[in-house]
Amino acid sequence: MRYITLLLFPAVLWGISPSLFGQEPATGMPGAKSGSEDSMSKAAISGSKQDPAAVERGGKVFQTNCAGCHGVAANGGPGAPDLVRSVLVLDDEKGILIAPVVREGRPDKGMPKLGLSEPQIADVVAWLHARTYAAGHRGTYIFQNVVTGNAQLGEEYFNTTGGCAKCHSVTGDLAGIGAKYDAFSLQSRWLEPRNSRSRTRNPANKAGDSASKMTPTVTIKLPNGQTVSGNLEQIDDFTIGLSDSQHQYHSFSRQEKDISIEIHDPVEAHSELLHRYTDADIHNVTAYLVSLK
């Protein structure tokens, strides 16, 4: 029951580094390229209110002098922390906090003086602020090519470890799936089939597969023997709510004695796999599904 609660009310909690340096490093962004235009959209740069030219220059300076430790996208690396989530960077105004660190270094924590000019430091500050803005505003993300996996390994995972073939058939419900959706939408649909209904990115996609097929249903048997069934609308540690076939909403206390609650989630298998996928699994399965033309 707790699992269903987490499924219906997801929350991603991001840790914040309490200082610019000397913290536990985060993992860098795979495949990120040098230069602001490669890692950030124009919308992110505009939204950050930084000079685009300064951001472009700062990105190049950062790649040359800082990326070796902090990662090409400033998300951290061996021996150096994530700068995008650093409180020092987030609290900075016009380089007041960042510039002294870049200018003087922190030799006691392994960061030497970089010997950058004041204009170069100002450009790096602009780039870092644009990066933090981009990280906090999903609407500005650039979605790169997701078809980077091995289709053969994806097919193997589909038929064995993933157990996908137990419910799906490449000659049945998945026939021609690779031609129906763009790669990004397809990956979203199989990773989170319920949530993807509202964020399909291909306007040519058909809406025939109703979101209602993905909605969990619940049957509640009350102590007096009455049974109430419908679509699960809300659940927490104390109450559970559902909409019946007449679209009437019902709410019940989960603390009530002798109440019986049975939940059926049609995409439970997908949700369980979210805790077990590796990055390679995701990319490989996507490459396989894309190949199903």
C-alpha positions as CSV (number, residue, x, y, z in Angstrom):
1,M,0.0,0.0,0.0
2,R,2.9,2.4,0.7
3,Y,4.2,1.6,-2.7
4,I,1.0,2.7,-4.4
5,T,1.2,5.9,-2.4
6,L,4.6,6.6,-3.7
7,L,3.6,5.8,-7.2
8,L,0.7,8.2,-7.2
9,F,2.4,11.0,-5.5
10,P,6.0,11.0,-6.8
11,A,8.5,13.5,-5.5
12,V,12.1,14.0,-6.5
13,L,14.2,15.3,-3.7
14,W,17.4,17.0,-4.8
15,G,20.2,17.5,-2.3
16,I,21.9,20.9,-2.1
17,S,25.6,21.1,-1.6
18,P,26.3,23.4,1.3
19,S,29.4,24.9,-0.2
20,L,31.1,25.3,-3.6
21,F,34.0,23.0,-2.8
22,G,34.9,20.2,-0.5
23,Q,31.7,18.3,-0.8
24,E,31.0,14.8,-2.0
25,P,31.1,14.9,-5.8
26,A,28.1,14.2,-7.9
27,T,28.0,12.2,-11.2
28,G,28.7,14.3,-14.3
29,M,26.3,14.5,-17.2
30,P,27.1,11.8,-19.8
31,G,27.4,12.9,-23.3
32,A,27.4,16.6,-22.5
33,K,29.5,18.8,-24.9
34,S,31.5,21.9,-24.4
35,G,29.9,25.3,-25.1
36,S,26.7,26.7,-23.8
37,E,24.6,26.0,-26.9
38,D,25.3,22.3,-26.6
39,S,24.3,21.9,-23.0
40,M,21.7,24.7,-22.6
41,S,18.8,25.9,-24.7
42,K,18.5,29.5,-25.8
43,A,15.4,29.6,-23.6
44,A,17.5,28.8,-20.5
45,I,20.1,31.4,-21.3
46,S,17.4,34.0,-21.9
47,G,15.5,33.0,-18.7
48,S,18.7,33.3,-16.6
49,K,19.0,37.0,-17.8
50,Q,22.7,36.4,-18.6
51,D,24.4,37.9,-21.6
52,P,24.4,35.1,-24.3
53,A,27.9,36.0,-25.5
54,A,29.2,35.9,-21.9
55,V,27.6,32.5,-21.4
56,E,29.2,31.2,-24.6
57,R,32.6,32.5,-23.6
58,G,32.2,31.3,-20.0
59,G,31.3,27.8,-21.2
60,K,34.5,27.5,-23.2
61,V,36.6,28.9,-20.3
62,F,34.9,26.4,-17.9
63,Q,35.6,23.5,-20.2
64,T,39.2,24.3,-20.5
65,N,39.9,25.1,-16.8
66,C,37.2,23.5,-14.6
67,A,35.5,20.6,-16.4
68,G,38.4,18.2,-15.7
69,C,37.3,18.2,-12.0
70,H,33.8,19.5,-12.0
71,G,32.5,17.8,-15.1
72,V,31.6,19.3,-18.5
73,A,28.2,20.4,-17.3
74,A,29.3,21.4,-13.8
75,N,27.5,18.4,-12.2
76,G,30.5,17.3,-10.4
77,G,33.3,14.8,-10.9
78,P,36.1,12.9,-9.1
79,G,37.4,15.0,-6.3
80,A,35.1,18.0,-7.0
81,P,31.5,18.8,-6.1
82,D,28.4,19.5,-8.2
83,L,28.3,23.3,-8.8
84,V,24.8,23.4,-10.2
85,R,23.3,22.6,-6.8
86,S,25.9,24.4,-4.7
87,V,24.3,26.8,-2.2
88,L,27.2,29.2,-2.8
89,V,26.4,29.3,-6.6
90,L,22.7,29.6,-5.9
91,D,23.1,32.4,-3.5
92,D,25.6,34.3,-5.6
93,E,24.7,37.8,-7.1
94,K,26.9,39.0,-9.9
95,G,29.9,37.0,-8.8
96,I,30.2,38.3,-5.3
97,L,30.5,34.8,-3.9
98,I,31.8,32.8,-6.9
99,A,34.5,35.2,-8.1
100,P,36.7,35.1,-5.0
101,V,36.7,31.3,-5.0
102,V,37.7,31.2,-8.7
103,R,40.2,34.0,-8.3
104,E,42.0,32.7,-5.2
105,G,41.2,29.0,-5.4
106,R,41.0,26.8,-2.4
107,P,44.4,25.1,-2.2
108,D,43.5,23.5,1.2
109,K,40.7,21.6,-0.6
110,G,42.6,20.8,-3.7
111,M,41.6,23.7,-5.9
112,P,44.5,25.8,-7.2
113,K,44.4,29.4,-8.4
114,L,43.4,29.2,-12.1
115,G,45.0,32.4,-13.2
116,L,41.9,33.6,-15.0
117,S,41.4,37.3,-15.9
118,E,38.6,39.2,-14.3
119,P,36.6,39.2,-17.6
120,Q,37.1,35.4,-17.8
121,I,35.9,35.0,-14.3
122,A,32.8,37.1,-15.0
123,D,32.0,34.9,-18.0
124,V,32.3,31.7,-15.9
125,V,29.9,33.3,-13.4
126,A,27.4,34.0,-16.2
127,W,27.7,30.4,-17.5
128,L,27.2,28.9,-14.0
129,H,24.1,31.0,-13.4
130,A,22.7,29.9,-16.8
131,R,23.4,26.3,-15.9
132,T,21.6,26.6,-12.5
133,Y,18.7,28.2,-14.2
134,A,18.5,25.4,-16.9
135,A,18.7,22.8,-14.1
136,G,15.7,24.3,-12.3
137,H,13.5,24.9,-15.3
138,R,12.5,21.7,-17.1
139,G,10.7,23.6,-19.9
140,T,14.1,24.8,-21.1
141,Y,15.7,21.4,-21.4
142,I,17.2,20.2,-24.7
143,F,16.1,16.6,-25.4
144,Q,19.0,14.8,-27.0
145,N,18.9,11.7,-29.1
146,V,17.7,8.8,-26.9
147,V,18.5,6.0,-29.4
148,T,22.0,5.3,-28.1
149,G,21.5,1.7,-26.9
150,N,22.1,-1.7,-28.4
151,A,18.8,-3.1,-30.0
152,Q,20.0,-6.7,-29.8
153,L,20.7,-6.4,-26.1
154,G,17.4,-4.6,-25.7
155,E,15.6,-7.6,-27.3
156,E,17.3,-10.0,-25.0
157,Y,16.3,-7.9,-22.0
158,F,12.7,-7.7,-23.3
159,N,12.4,-11.5,-23.6
160,T,14.4,-12.5,-20.4
161,T,15.4,-10.3,-17.5
162,G,12.8,-7.6,-18.0
163,G,9.9,-10.1,-18.4
164,C,8.3,-7.7,-21.0
165,A,7.3,-10.6,-23.3
166,K,5.0,-12.0,-20.5
167,C,2.5,-9.2,-21.2
168,H,3.5,-7.7,-24.5
169,S,4.0,-9.1,-28.0
170,V,6.0,-7.6,-30.9
171,T,3.5,-9.1,-33.3
172,G,0.5,-8.1,-31.2
173,D,0.1,-4.9,-29.1
174,L,3.6,-3.7,-30.0
175,A,3.5,-4.4,-33.7
176,G,4.9,-1.4,-35.5
177,I,5.4,0.5,-32.3
178,G,8.6,2.1,-33.6
179,A,6.8,3.7,-36.5
180,K,3.9,5.1,-34.3
181,Y,5.9,7.3,-32.0
182,D,9.1,9.4,-32.0
183,A,11.9,7.9,-30.0
184,F,11.5,10.3,-27.0
185,S,7.8,9.7,-26.7
186,L,8.3,5.9,-27.1
187,Q,10.8,5.8,-24.3
188,S,8.5,7.9,-22.0
189,R,5.6,5.6,-22.8
190,W,7.3,2.4,-21.8
191,L,9.1,3.8,-18.8
192,E,6.0,5.5,-17.3
193,P,3.0,4.4,-19.4
194,R,0.5,6.2,-17.2
195,N,2.2,9.5,-17.0
196,S,3.3,9.6,-20.6
197,R,-0.4,10.1,-21.7
198,S,-0.1,13.7,-20.9
199,R,3.3,14.5,-22.4
200,T,3.3,12.8,-25.8
201,R,5.5,14.9,-28.0
202,N,4.4,13.6,-31.4
203,P,1.3,15.4,-32.7
204,A,0.7,12.6,-35.2
205,N,0.1,10.1,-32.3
206,K,-3.4,8.7,-32.0
207,A,-5.3,9.1,-28.7
208,G,-7.0,5.7,-29.1
209,D,-5.3,4.2,-26.1
210,S,-7.2,5.9,-23.3
211,A,-5.5,7.0,-20.2
212,S,-8.3,5.3,-18.3
213,K,-6.7,1.9,-19.1
214,M,-3.7,3.0,-17.0
215,T,-5.7,4.1,-14.0
216,P,-5.5,2.0,-10.8
217,T,-8.9,0.6,-9.6
218,V,-9.8,-0.2,-6.1
219,T,-12.5,-2.3,-4.4
220,I,-13.3,-1.6,-0.8
221,K,-15.3,-3.9,1.4
222,L,-16.7,-2.2,4.4
223,P,-17.3,-3.8,7.8
224,N,-21.1,-3.8,7.1
225,G,-20.5,-5.9,4.0
226,Q,-21.1,-3.1,1.5
227,T,-18.7,-3.1,-1.4
228,V,-17.6,0.0,-3.3
229,S,-15.5,-0.1,-6.4
230,G,-14.1,2.5,-8.8
231,N,-11.0,4.4,-10.0
232,L,-8.4,5.1,-7.4
233,E,-8.2,8.9,-7.0
234,Q,-6.3,9.4,-3.8
235,I,-4.5,7.4,-1.1
236,D,-2.3,8.2,1.9
237,D,-1.6,6.6,5.3
238,F,-5.0,7.8,6.6
239,T,-7.6,7.9,3.8
240,I,-8.4,6.4,0.4
241,G,-10.6,8.0,-2.3
242,L,-12.2,6.6,-5.4
243,S,-14.7,7.6,-8.2
244,D,-17.4,5.0,-8.9
245,S,-19.0,4.3,-12.3
246,Q,-21.4,7.2,-11.7
247,H,-18.5,9.6,-11.2
248,Q,-19.4,10.0,-7.6
249,Y,-16.4,10.4,-5.2
250,H,-16.1,8.3,-2.1
251,S,-13.6,8.7,0.7
252,F,-12.9,6.2,3.5
253,S,-10.7,6.0,6.5
254,R,-8.0,3.4,6.3
255,Q,-7.8,3.3,10.1
256,E,-11.3,1.8,10.3
257,K,-11.3,-1.7,11.6
258,D,-12.2,-4.6,9.4
259,I,-12.1,-2.6,6.2
260,S,-10.8,-4.5,3.2
261,I,-8.9,-2.7,0.4
262,E,-7.9,-4.3,-2.9
263,I,-6.0,-2.3,-5.5
264,H,-5.4,-3.3,-9.0
265,D,-2.7,-1.3,-10.9
266,P,-2.5,-2.3,-14.6
267,V,1.0,-0.9,-14.9
268,E,2.4,-2.2,-11.6
269,A,5.0,-4.3,-13.5
270,H,6.4,-1.1,-15.2
271,S,6.5,0.7,-11.9
272,E,8.3,-2.1,-10.1
273,L,10.9,-2.2,-12.9
274,L,11.7,1.5,-12.4
275,H,13.7,0.5,-9.3
276,R,15.7,-2.1,-11.2
277,Y,16.5,-0.6,-14.6
278,T,20.1,0.4,-15.3
279,D,20.8,3.2,-17.8
280,A,22.0,0.6,-20.2
281,D,18.8,-1.4,-19.9
282,I,16.7,1.7,-20.6
283,H,18.7,2.7,-23.7
284,N,18.9,-0.8,-25.0
285,V,15.1,-1.5,-24.7
286,T,14.4,1.9,-26.3
287,A,16.6,1.0,-29.2
288,Y,14.9,-2.3,-29.6
289,L,11.4,-0.8,-29.5
290,V,12.3,1.9,-32.0
291,S,13.5,-0.9,-34.4
292,L,10.0,-2.4,-34.4
293,K,8.7,-0.8,-37.6
